[in-house]
Amino acid sequence: MDRLIIETLTGQGGSGESKTIFRNGSGTIGRDFSNDLILDDPYISPKHLQITALENKILVKDLKTKNGTRVNKDRLIRGEKVEINSGDEILVGRTHLKLFLSNHPVEPASKWDRVMAFRNFIDRAWVPVVTSLGFIFVAVWMKFLENPGGNFFQKQFYPLLIGSIALVLSSPGLISLYTFAKYKKSYFVRNLVVCNLVAFISYIYTVFDPFIFFHLLNRSMVALANNGVLFLMTLGELWICVRLVKDSLKLKDFVPITVFAIAIIFLAAMGNKEISLGFQGEPKYHSRIAPGMSPFTDPKGLDEFLNAGASEFTRVHE
Protein backbone atom coordinates (compact mmCIF):
# COMPACT_ATOMS: atom_id res chain seq x y z
CA MET A 1 0.00 0.00 0.00
CA ASP A 2 1.14 3.53 -0.79
CA ARG A 3 1.87 6.06 1.91
CA LEU A 4 -0.85 8.58 2.71
CA ILE A 5 -0.16 12.17 3.74
CA ILE A 6 -2.78 14.19 5.66
CA GLU A 7 -2.27 17.96 5.72
CA THR A 8 -4.17 19.97 8.33
CA LEU A 9 -5.05 23.44 7.06
CA THR A 10 -5.36 26.64 9.07
CA GLY A 11 -8.81 27.32 7.59
CA GLN A 12 -10.80 26.99 4.41
CA GLY A 13 -8.30 27.55 1.64
CA GLY A 14 -5.62 28.36 4.20
CA SER A 15 -1.99 27.33 4.26
CA GLY A 16 -0.82 24.00 5.63
CA GLU A 17 -0.33 23.91 9.39
CA SER A 18 0.90 20.33 9.90
CA LYS A 19 1.31 17.05 8.04
CA THR A 20 0.66 13.51 9.26
CA ILE A 21 1.89 10.43 7.42
CA PHE A 22 0.00 7.12 7.37
CA ARG A 23 2.92 4.87 6.47
CA ASN A 24 0.74 1.79 5.99
CA GLY A 25 -1.49 3.60 3.53
CA SER A 26 -4.56 3.64 5.75
CA GLY A 27 -5.74 5.04 9.05
CA THR A 28 -8.56 6.60 11.01
CA ILE A 29 -9.30 10.16 12.06
CA GLY A 30 -11.27 11.29 15.11
CA ARG A 31 -11.14 12.58 18.66
CA ASP A 32 -10.52 9.18 20.24
CA PHE A 33 -6.91 8.50 21.26
CA SER A 34 -6.92 5.22 19.34
CA ASN A 35 -7.03 7.05 15.99
CA ASP A 36 -4.01 7.49 13.77
CA LEU A 37 -4.76 11.22 13.53
CA ILE A 38 -6.29 12.80 16.64
CA LEU A 39 -8.10 16.10 16.11
CA ASP A 40 -9.24 18.26 19.01
CA ASP A 41 -12.50 19.44 17.45
CA PRO A 42 -15.81 19.13 19.37
CA TYR A 43 -17.73 18.65 16.11
CA ILE A 44 -15.70 15.57 15.17
CA SER A 45 -16.90 12.14 16.30
CA PRO A 46 -14.63 9.89 18.39
CA LYS A 47 -14.29 7.64 15.34
CA HIS A 48 -15.01 9.89 12.42
CA LEU A 49 -13.25 8.84 9.24
CA GLN A 50 -11.35 5.97 7.71
CA ILE A 51 -8.95 6.69 4.86
CA THR A 52 -7.25 4.17 2.59
CA ALA A 53 -4.73 4.80 -0.18
CA LEU A 54 -5.45 2.97 -3.42
CA GLU A 55 -3.26 2.81 -6.51
CA ASN A 56 -4.14 6.26 -7.89
CA LYS A 57 -7.10 7.19 -5.69
CA ILE A 58 -7.93 7.70 -2.04
CA LEU A 59 -10.90 5.94 -0.45
CA VAL A 60 -12.67 8.04 2.20
CA LYS A 61 -15.27 6.35 4.42
CA ASP A 62 -17.42 8.28 6.88
CA LEU A 63 -18.02 6.10 9.97
CA LYS A 64 -21.72 7.04 10.40
CA THR A 65 -20.84 10.25 12.18
CA LYS A 66 -23.25 12.79 13.62
CA ASN A 67 -22.13 15.74 11.49
CA GLY A 68 -20.91 13.86 8.43
CA THR A 69 -17.94 14.65 6.21
CA ARG A 70 -17.86 17.24 3.46
CA VAL A 71 -15.81 16.35 0.38
CA ASN A 72 -14.40 19.11 -1.84
CA LYS A 73 -16.55 21.75 -0.10
CA ASP A 74 -19.85 20.69 -1.65
CA ARG A 75 -20.63 16.99 -1.20
CA LEU A 76 -21.74 15.81 2.24
CA ILE A 77 -21.44 12.12 3.08
CA ARG A 78 -22.64 10.35 6.20
CA GLY A 79 -22.02 6.63 6.58
CA GLU A 80 -20.79 6.39 2.97
CA LYS A 81 -17.48 5.88 1.21
CA VAL A 82 -16.23 7.75 -1.83
CA GLU A 83 -13.10 7.86 -3.95
CA ILE A 84 -11.25 11.16 -4.22
CA ASN A 85 -8.11 12.33 -5.99
CA SER A 86 -4.78 13.13 -4.43
CA GLY A 87 -4.82 16.79 -3.38
CA ASP A 88 -8.57 16.95 -2.72
CA GLU A 89 -9.88 18.65 0.41
CA ILE A 90 -12.28 17.31 3.02
CA LEU A 91 -13.98 18.96 5.98
CA VAL A 92 -14.45 17.06 9.24
CA GLY A 93 -16.17 19.12 11.92
CA ARG A 94 -14.55 22.52 11.56
CA THR A 95 -11.17 21.13 10.49
CA HIS A 96 -10.02 21.28 6.86
CA LEU A 97 -7.78 18.48 5.63
CA LYS A 98 -5.99 17.80 2.36
CA LEU A 99 -5.13 14.25 1.37
CA PHE A 100 -2.11 13.35 -0.74
CA LEU A 101 -0.55 10.21 -2.15
CA SER A 102 3.24 9.94 -1.98
CA ASN A 103 3.52 10.33 -5.76
CA HIS A 104 1.65 13.65 -5.74
CA PRO A 105 3.67 16.24 -7.73
CA VAL A 106 5.14 19.16 -5.81
CA GLU A 107 6.18 22.59 -6.97
CA PRO A 108 9.89 23.26 -7.52
CA ALA A 109 11.85 25.03 -4.82
CA SER A 110 11.03 28.71 -4.50
CA LYS A 111 13.67 31.20 -5.46
CA TRP A 112 15.30 33.06 -2.61
CA ASP A 113 13.45 36.29 -3.27
CA ARG A 114 13.46 39.73 -1.74
CA VAL A 115 10.67 38.84 0.66
CA MET A 116 12.82 36.13 2.24
CA ALA A 117 15.81 38.47 2.42
CA PHE A 118 13.66 41.17 4.05
CA ARG A 119 12.24 38.61 6.48
CA ASN A 120 15.71 37.54 7.55
CA PHE A 121 16.77 41.17 7.95
CA ILE A 122 13.88 42.22 10.22
CA ASP A 123 14.31 39.08 12.34
CA ARG A 124 17.58 40.47 13.68
CA ALA A 125 17.25 41.52 17.31
CA TRP A 126 18.43 45.11 16.86
CA VAL A 127 16.12 46.01 13.94
CA PRO A 128 12.79 46.40 15.84
CA VAL A 129 14.52 48.38 18.61
CA VAL A 130 16.24 50.79 16.22
CA THR A 131 13.16 51.32 14.03
CA SER A 132 10.91 51.93 17.05
CA LEU A 133 13.29 54.46 18.58
CA GLY A 134 13.73 56.08 15.18
CA PHE A 135 9.97 56.41 14.70
CA ILE A 136 9.52 57.97 18.16
CA PHE A 137 12.40 60.38 17.57
CA VAL A 138 11.06 61.52 14.19
CA ALA A 139 7.53 61.98 15.59
CA VAL A 140 8.78 64.12 18.49
CA TRP A 141 11.22 66.05 16.33
CA MET A 142 8.63 66.99 13.71
CA LYS A 143 6.26 68.18 16.42
CA PHE A 144 9.08 70.20 17.95
CA LEU A 145 9.66 71.92 14.61
CA GLU A 146 6.07 73.15 14.70
CA ASN A 147 6.56 74.71 18.15
CA PRO A 148 10.28 75.05 18.94
CA GLY A 149 9.74 77.23 22.00
CA GLY A 150 10.85 76.40 25.52
CA ASN A 151 7.36 75.30 26.55
CA PHE A 152 7.54 72.29 24.26
CA PHE A 153 9.55 70.11 26.64
CA GLN A 154 7.47 71.25 29.61
CA LYS A 155 3.97 70.76 28.20
CA GLN A 156 4.07 68.67 25.02
CA PHE A 157 7.10 66.39 25.17
CA TYR A 158 5.89 63.69 27.57
CA PRO A 159 2.30 63.42 26.23
CA LEU A 160 3.71 63.23 22.71
CA LEU A 161 6.26 60.62 23.77
CA ILE A 162 3.58 58.44 25.39
CA GLY A 163 1.31 58.85 22.38
CA SER A 164 4.11 57.88 19.99
CA ILE A 165 4.89 54.75 22.01
CA ALA A 166 1.19 53.81 22.01
CA LEU A 167 1.06 54.30 18.24
CA VAL A 168 4.19 52.19 17.77
CA LEU A 169 2.56 49.29 19.62
CA SER A 170 -1.07 49.65 18.48
CA SER A 171 -0.62 49.41 14.70
CA PRO A 172 1.37 46.15 14.64
CA GLY A 173 -0.89 44.84 17.40
CA LEU A 174 -4.02 45.30 15.29
CA ILE A 175 -2.36 43.74 12.25
CA SER A 176 -1.15 40.80 14.36
CA LEU A 177 -4.70 40.21 15.60
CA TYR A 178 -5.96 40.27 12.01
CA THR A 179 -3.38 37.78 10.71
CA PHE A 180 -3.94 35.49 13.68
CA ALA A 181 -7.72 35.55 13.23
CA LYS A 182 -7.48 34.78 9.52
CA TYR A 183 -4.35 32.63 9.18
CA LYS A 184 -3.72 31.45 12.76
CA LYS A 185 -0.28 33.01 12.57
CA SER A 186 1.05 36.38 13.68
CA TYR A 187 4.49 37.93 13.98
CA PHE A 188 4.26 41.03 16.13
CA VAL A 189 7.95 41.93 15.90
CA ARG A 190 7.95 41.71 12.10
CA ASN A 191 4.78 43.78 11.92
CA LEU A 192 6.39 46.29 14.28
CA VAL A 193 9.32 46.82 11.93
CA VAL A 194 7.09 47.13 8.86
CA CYS A 195 4.78 49.64 10.56
CA ASN A 196 7.73 51.73 11.74
CA LEU A 197 9.24 51.86 8.26
CA VAL A 198 5.93 52.79 6.63
CA ALA A 199 5.31 55.44 9.29
CA PHE A 200 8.76 56.91 8.60
CA ILE A 201 7.96 57.04 4.87
CA SER A 202 4.64 58.72 5.64
CA TYR A 203 6.44 61.38 7.69
CA ILE A 204 8.74 62.08 4.77
CA TYR A 205 5.69 62.29 2.54
CA THR A 206 4.00 64.86 4.78
CA VAL A 207 7.12 67.04 4.54
CA PHE A 208 7.26 66.95 0.76
CA ASP A 209 3.57 66.78 -0.13
CA PRO A 210 3.30 70.60 -0.56
CA PHE A 211 5.90 70.31 -3.32
CA ILE A 212 4.12 67.30 -4.83
CA PHE A 213 0.61 68.73 -4.93
CA PHE A 214 1.38 72.45 -5.19
CA HIS A 215 -0.48 72.61 -8.52
CA LEU A 216 -3.71 71.38 -6.91
CA LEU A 217 -5.40 74.53 -5.64
CA ASN A 218 -8.75 72.86 -5.12
CA ARG A 219 -9.38 71.65 -1.56
CA SER A 220 -11.20 68.51 -2.66
CA MET A 221 -8.44 67.53 -5.08
CA VAL A 222 -5.75 68.00 -2.42
CA ALA A 223 -7.76 65.88 0.04
CA LEU A 224 -8.33 63.20 -2.58
CA ALA A 225 -4.66 63.09 -3.55
CA ASN A 226 -3.45 62.95 0.06
CA ASN A 227 -5.86 60.22 1.05
CA GLY A 228 -5.09 58.26 -2.09
CA VAL A 229 -1.38 58.21 -1.30
CA LEU A 230 -1.95 57.34 2.36
CA PHE A 231 -4.37 54.60 1.35
CA LEU A 232 -1.72 53.06 -0.92
CA MET A 233 0.82 53.25 1.93
CA THR A 234 -1.59 51.54 4.33
CA LEU A 235 -2.49 48.91 1.76
CA GLY A 236 1.19 48.22 1.12
CA GLU A 237 1.84 47.96 4.87
CA LEU A 238 -0.94 45.40 5.31
CA TRP A 239 0.13 43.47 2.22
CA ILE A 240 3.72 43.15 3.45
CA CYS A 241 2.60 42.01 6.93
CA VAL A 242 0.26 39.38 5.48
CA ARG A 243 2.91 38.34 2.96
CA LEU A 244 5.30 37.65 5.84
CA VAL A 245 2.71 35.23 7.25
CA LYS A 246 1.58 33.55 4.03
CA ASP A 247 3.98 32.58 1.27
CA SER A 248 1.55 33.31 -1.56
CA LEU A 249 -1.48 35.59 -1.71
CA LYS A 250 -4.57 35.09 -3.84
CA LEU A 251 -7.22 37.55 -4.95
CA LYS A 252 -9.48 36.61 -2.04
CA ASP A 253 -6.71 37.65 0.37
CA PHE A 254 -6.64 41.18 -1.06
CA VAL A 255 -10.34 41.90 -0.49
CA PRO A 256 -10.23 42.00 3.36
CA ILE A 257 -6.86 43.77 3.23
CA THR A 258 -8.34 46.50 1.03
CA VAL A 259 -11.40 46.87 3.26
CA PHE A 260 -9.15 47.05 6.33
CA ALA A 261 -7.02 49.77 4.71
CA ILE A 262 -10.08 51.83 3.76
CA ALA A 263 -11.42 51.54 7.32
CA ILE A 264 -8.11 52.69 8.81
CA ILE A 265 -7.89 55.74 6.53
CA PHE A 266 -11.53 56.67 7.14
CA LEU A 267 -11.27 56.39 10.93
CA ALA A 268 -8.01 58.33 11.00
CA ALA A 269 -9.51 61.06 8.84
CA MET A 270 -12.65 61.46 10.93
CA GLY A 271 -11.15 60.98 14.37
CA ASN A 272 -8.79 63.90 14.80
CA LYS A 273 -8.39 67.26 13.10
CA GLU A 274 -4.62 67.04 13.28
CA ILE A 275 -4.69 63.80 11.30
CA SER A 276 -7.76 64.66 9.29
CA LEU A 277 -5.86 63.86 6.10
CA GLY A 278 -7.66 66.59 4.22
CA PHE A 279 -11.25 65.80 5.17
CA GLN A 280 -11.39 68.75 7.57
CA GLY A 281 -9.63 72.07 7.96
CA GLU A 282 -8.87 74.85 5.53
CA PRO A 283 -7.03 74.32 2.24
CA LYS A 284 -3.31 74.98 2.43
CA TYR A 285 -3.07 76.93 -0.80
CA HIS A 286 -4.95 79.85 -2.26
CA SER A 287 -4.66 81.37 -5.70
CA ARG A 288 -4.18 84.90 -4.31
CA ILE A 289 -1.08 84.01 -2.29
CA ALA A 290 0.24 81.36 -4.67
CA PRO A 291 0.49 83.08 -8.08
CA GLY A 292 1.65 80.86 -10.88
CA MET A 293 1.35 77.69 -8.79
CA SER A 294 -0.56 75.90 -11.51
CA PRO A 295 2.13 74.77 -13.96
CA PHE A 296 -0.13 72.46 -15.92
CA THR A 297 -2.68 75.15 -16.81
CA ASP A 298 -0.76 78.44 -16.49
CA PRO A 299 3.00 77.88 -16.34
CA LYS A 300 5.27 80.82 -15.54
CA GLY A 301 9.00 81.34 -15.67
CA LEU A 302 10.94 81.72 -12.44
CA ASP A 303 11.44 85.50 -12.75
CA GLU A 304 7.80 86.07 -13.63
CA PHE A 305 6.70 83.88 -10.73
CA LEU A 306 8.89 85.73 -8.21
CA ASN A 307 7.77 89.15 -9.42
CA ALA A 308 4.11 88.13 -9.29
CA GLY A 309 4.55 86.69 -5.82
CA ALA A 310 6.26 89.83 -4.53
CA SER A 311 3.49 92.05 -5.88
CA GLU A 312 0.80 89.84 -4.34
CA PHE A 313 2.40 89.88 -0.88
CA THR A 314 2.89 93.65 -1.15
CA ARG A 315 -0.78 94.07 -2.04
CA VAL A 316 -1.88 91.88 0.89
CA HIS A 317 0.34 93.84 3.29
CA GLU A 318 -1.17 97.13 2.12
C-alpha positions in Angstrom: 0.0 0.0 0.0 1.1 3.5 -0.8 1.9 6.1 1.9 -0.9 8.6 2.7 -0.2 12.2 3.7 -2.8 14.2 5.7 -2.3 18.0 5.7 -4.2 20.0 8.3 -5.1 23.4 7.1 -5.4 26.6 9.1 -8.8 27.3 7.6 -10.8 27.0 4.4 -8.3 27.6 1.6 -5.6 28.4 4.2 -2.0 27.3 4.3 -0.8 24.0 5.6 -0.3 23.9 9.4 0.9 20.3 9.9 1.3 17.1 8.0 0.7 13.5 9.3 1.9 10.4 7.4 0.0 7.1 7.4 2.9 4.9 6.5 0.7 1.8 6.0 -1.5 3.6 3.5 -4.6 3.6 5.7 -5.7 5.0 9.1 -8.6 6.6 11.0 -9.3 10.2 12.1 -11.3 11.3 15.1 -11.1 12.6 18.7 -10.5 9.2 20.2 -6.9 8.5 21.3 -6.9 5.2 19.3 -7.0 7.0 16.0 -4.0 7.5 13.8 -4.8 11.2 13.5 -6.3 12.8 16.6 -8.1 16.1 16.1 -9.2 18.3 19.0 -12.5 19.4 17.4 -15.8 19.1 19.4 -17.7 18.6 16.1 -15.7 15.6 15.2 -16.9 12.1 16.3 -14.6 9.9 18.4 -14.3 7.6 15.3 -15.0 9.9 12.4 -13.3 8.8 9.2 -11.3 6.0 7.7 -9.0 6.7 4.9 -7.3 4.2 2.6 -4.7 4.8 -0.2 -5.5 3.0 -3.4 -3.3 2.8 -6.5 -4.1 6.3 -7.9 -7.1 7.2 -5.7 -7.9 7.7 -2.0 -10.9 5.9 -0.4 -12.7 8.0 2.2 -15.3 6.3 4.4 -17.4 8.3 6.9 -18.0 6.1 10.0 -21.7 7.0 10.4 -20.8 10.2 12.2 -23.2 12.8 13.6 -22.1 15.7 11.5 -20.9 13.9 8.4 -17.9 14.6 6.2 -17.9 17.2 3.5 -15.8 16.3 0.4 -14.4 19.1 -1.8 -16.5 21.8 -0.1 -19.8 20.7 -1.7 -20.6 17.0 -1.2 -21.7 15.8 2.2 -21.4 12.1 3.1 -22.6 10.3 6.2 -22.0 6.6 6.6 -20.8 6.4 3.0 -17.5 5.9 1.2 -16.2 7.7 -1.8 -13.1 7.9 -4.0 -11.3 11.2 -4.2 -8.1 12.3 -6.0 -4.8 13.1 -4.4 -4.8 16.8 -3.4 -8.6 16.9 -2.7 -9.9 18.7 0.4 -12.3 17.3 3.0 -14.0 19.0 6.0 -14.5 17.1 9.2 -16.2 19.1 11.9 -14.5 22.5 11.6 -11.2 21.1 10.5 -10.0 21.3 6.9 -7.8 18.5 5.6 -6.0 17.8 2.4 -5.1 14.3 1.4 -2.1 13.3 -0.7 -0.5 10.2 -2.1 3.2 9.9 -2.0 3.5 10.3 -5.8 1.6 13.6 -5.7 3.7 16.2 -7.7 5.1 19.2 -5.8 6.2 22.6 -7.0 9.9 23.3 -7.5 11.9 25.0 -4.8 11.0 28.7 -4.5 13.7 31.2 -5.5 15.3 33.1 -2.6 13.5 36.3 -3.3 13.5 39.7 -1.7 10.7 38.8 0.7 12.8 36.1 2.2 15.8 38.5 2.4 13.7 41.2 4.0 12.2 38.6 6.5 15.7 37.5 7.5 16.8 41.2 7.9 13.9 42.2 10.2 14.3 39.1 12.3 17.6 40.5 13.7 17.2 41.5 17.3 18.4 45.1 16.9 16.1 46.0 13.9 12.8 46.4 15.8 14.5 48.4 18.6 16.2 50.8 16.2 13.2 51.3 14.0 10.9 51.9 17.0 13.3 54.5 18.6 13.7 56.1 15.2 10.0 56.4 14.7 9.5 58.0 18.2 12.4 60.4 17.6 11.1 61.5 14.2 7.5 62.0 15.6 8.8 64.1 18.5 11.2 66.0 16.3 8.6 67.0 13.7 6.3 68.2 16.4 9.1 70.2 18.0 9.7 71.9 14.6 6.1 73.2 14.7 6.6 74.7 18.1 10.3 75.0 18.9 9.7 77.2 22.0 10.8 76.4 25.5 7.4 75.3 26.5 7.5 72.3 24.3 9.6 70.1 26.6 7.5 71.2 29.6 4.0 70.8 28.2 4.1 68.7 25.0 7.1 66.4 25.2 5.9 63.7 27.6 2.3 63.4 26.2 3.7 63.2 22.7 6.3 60.6 23.8 3.6 58.4 25.4 1.3 58.9 22.4 4.1 57.9 20.0 4.9 54.7 22.0 1.2 53.8 22.0 1.1 54.3 18.2 4.2 52.2 17.8 2.6 49.3 19.6 -1.1 49.7 18.5 -0.6 49.4 14.7 1.4 46.1 14.6 -0.9 44.8 17.4 -4.0 45.3 15.3 -2.4 43.7 12.2 -1.1 40.8 14.4 -4.7 40.2 15.6 -6.0 40.3 12.0 -3.4 37.8 10.7 -3.9 35.5 13.7 -7.7 35.6 13.2 -7.5 34.8 9.5 -4.3 32.6 9.2 -3.7 31.4 12.8 -0.3 33.0 12.6 1.0 36.4 13.7 4.5 37.9 14.0 4.3 41.0 16.1 8.0 41.9 15.9 8.0 41.7 12.1 4.8 43.8 11.9 6.4 46.3 14.3 9.3 46.8 11.9 7.1 47.1 8.9 4.8 49.6 10.6 7.7 51.7 11.7 9.2 51.9 8.3 5.9 52.8 6.6 5.3 55.4 9.3 8.8 56.9 8.6 8.0 57.0 4.9 4.6 58.7 5.6 6.4 61.4 7.7 8.7 62.1 4.8 5.7 62.3 2.5 4.0 64.9 4.8 7.1 67.0 4.5 7.3 66.9 0.8 3.6 66.8 -0.1 3.3 70.6 -0.6 5.9 70.3 -3.3 4.1 67.3 -4.8 0.6 68.7 -4.9 1.4 72.4 -5.2 -0.5 72.6 -8.5 -3.7 71.4 -6.9 -5.4 74.5 -5.6 -8.7 72.9 -5.1 -9.4 71.6 -1.6 -11.2 68.5 -2.7 -8.4 67.5 -5.1 -5.7 68.0 -2.4 -7.8 65.9 0.0 -8.3 63.2 -2.6 -4.7 63.1 -3.6 -3.5 63.0 0.1 -5.9 60.2 1.1 -5.1 58.3 -2.1 -1.4 58.2 -1.3 -1.9 57.3 2.4 -4.4 54.6 1.4 -1.7 53.1 -0.9 0.8 53.2 1.9 -1.6 51.5 4.3 -2.5 48.9 1.8 1.2 48.2 1.1 1.8 48.0 4.9 -0.9 45.4 5.3 0.1 43.5 2.2 3.7 43.2 3.5 2.6 42.0 6.9 0.3 39.4 5.5 2.9 38.3 3.0 5.3 37.7 5.8 2.7 35.2 7.2 1.6 33.5 4.0 4.0 32.6 1.3 1.6 33.3 -1.6 -1.5 35.6 -1.7 -4.6 35.1 -3.8 -7.2 37.5 -5.0 -9.5 36.6 -2.0 -6.7 37.6 0.4 -6.6 41.2 -1.1 -10.3 41.9 -0.5 -10.2 42.0 3.4 -6.9 43.8 3.2 -8.3 46.5 1.0 -11.4 46.9 3.3 -9.1 47.1 6.3 -7.0 49.8 4.7 -10.1 51.8 3.8 -11.4 51.5 7.3 -8.1 52.7 8.8 -7.9 55.7 6.5 -11.5 56.7 7.1 -11.3 56.4 10.9 -8.0 58.3 11.0 -9.5 61.1 8.8 -12.6 61.5 10.9 -11.1 61.0 14.4 -8.8 63.9 14.8 -8.4 67.3 13.1 -4.6 67.0 13.3 -4.7 63.8 11.3 -7.8 64.7 9.3 -5.9 63.9 6.1 -7.7 66.6 4.2 -11.3 65.8 5.2 -11.4 68.7 7.6 -9.6 72.1 8.0 -8.9 74.9 5.5 -7.0 74.3 2.2 -3.3 75.0 2.4 -3.1 76.9 -0.8 -5.0 79.8 -2.3 -4.7 81.4 -5.7 -4.2 84.9 -4.3 -1.1 84.0 -2.3 0.2 81.4 -4.7 0.5 83.1 -8.1 1.7 80.9 -10.9 1.3 77.7 -8.8 -0.6 75.9 -11.5 2.1 74.8 -14.0 -0.1 72.5 -15.9 -2.7 75.1 -16.8 -0.8 78.4 -16.5 3.0 77.9 -16.3 5.3 80.8 -15.5 9.0 81.3 -15.7 10.9 81.7 -12.4 11.4 85.5 -12.7 7.8 86.1 -13.6 6.7 83.9 -10.7 8.9 85.7 -8.2 7.8 89.1 -9.4 4.1 88.1 -9.3 4.6 86.7 -5.8 6.3 89.8 -4.5 3.5 92.0 -5.9 0.8 89.8 -4.3 2.4 89.9 -0.9 2.9 93.6 -1.1 -0.8 94.1 -2.0 -1.9 91.9 0.9 0.3 93.8 3.3 -1.2 97.1 2.1 
